[in-house]
Amino acid sequence: MSKGTLFIVRSALSEHPTLSSILSKEDGVLLRAEACYNASAFVGLGVATYALEQDVNACGGHHRTTGVTVINDAQWVELTLQYQRTISE
């Protein structure tokens, strides 16, 4: 069964003031690049939250990823297939 929308986000949550109002419980958020610096803010949105491992490492490691599922490139491809839509900023 497909999930809702996977939002691929590359910047801080403060750059996306409407994101929390458009998310549904079936949606997910994949953190890339600078979004990994404040991963905990995205966890508070109440949807599945993922981060690409190479970006987490580039941002200083896993201590910022409590509540975030860290995935590799192959898992990212699989993840996009689980959602009906993918929206990237």
N, C-alpha and C positions, 0 to 999 in steps of 0.2 A: 504494500500500500504506500502510495506517495505521500510525502509530507507537503507542507505549504511552500513557502518561499525561503530560499537561502540567501541571506544578505551578506555580501562580501565587503567588508569595511576595512579601509586602510588608514583612517585617521581617528582621532579621539572622539569619544561619544559627544562631547560638547559641540563638535562640528556637525552633528546630526540631531538637532533639537526635536524633530518630528518622528524619529525612529521608534521611540517607545510607544507612540500613539498608533502606529500602523502595524505593529507586530501582533501576531496571534500565537496561541500556544503551540500550533503546528509548525511555526517558523523556526529558523535557526540563524545564527550569526557566525560567520567565519572571520576571524581577526587576521589581518595582514599588516605588515610593516609597522608604522607608528601606533596603530590601534593596540598592539600587544603591550605597550608601556602601561596602559591603564585597563588591563583585562578585567579586573574586578568590577569596574563600572558597568561593563556589558553583562556580567553574570547577574547583576541585579535586575536585568530586564525580564527575567523569568522564562527565557527560552533556551534551547540547547545552544551552547557557546563552544566554538572550536577555535583553535589557532594553529597556524602552520608552523611546524617545528623549527624550520630554518629562520623564520621571523622571530620566534620566541628567543632563540639563541642569540640572534643579532641584537635584540633589545635587552640583553642582560640575564637571560636565564629563566628557569621555571619557577622561581619564587613568586612571580607575579601571576601565576596561572591557576590558583586554587579555584576549583569549580569549572575549569576550562578543560576540554578534551584536546590534547595536543596531538596533531596528526601529521603524517608525512605526505609527500606528493601523490603517491598511489592512493592513499586513503582520501585525499582531497577529490580526486576523480570519482571515486566510489560515492563520496558524499554528495556531489552534485547530481548524481543519478538518482538519489533517494528523494530529491525535492522536485516538485512540479515546475518551479521557476527558480532562476538564479538572477539576482540583481547585484551588480557590482558598481561601486562608486567610481 
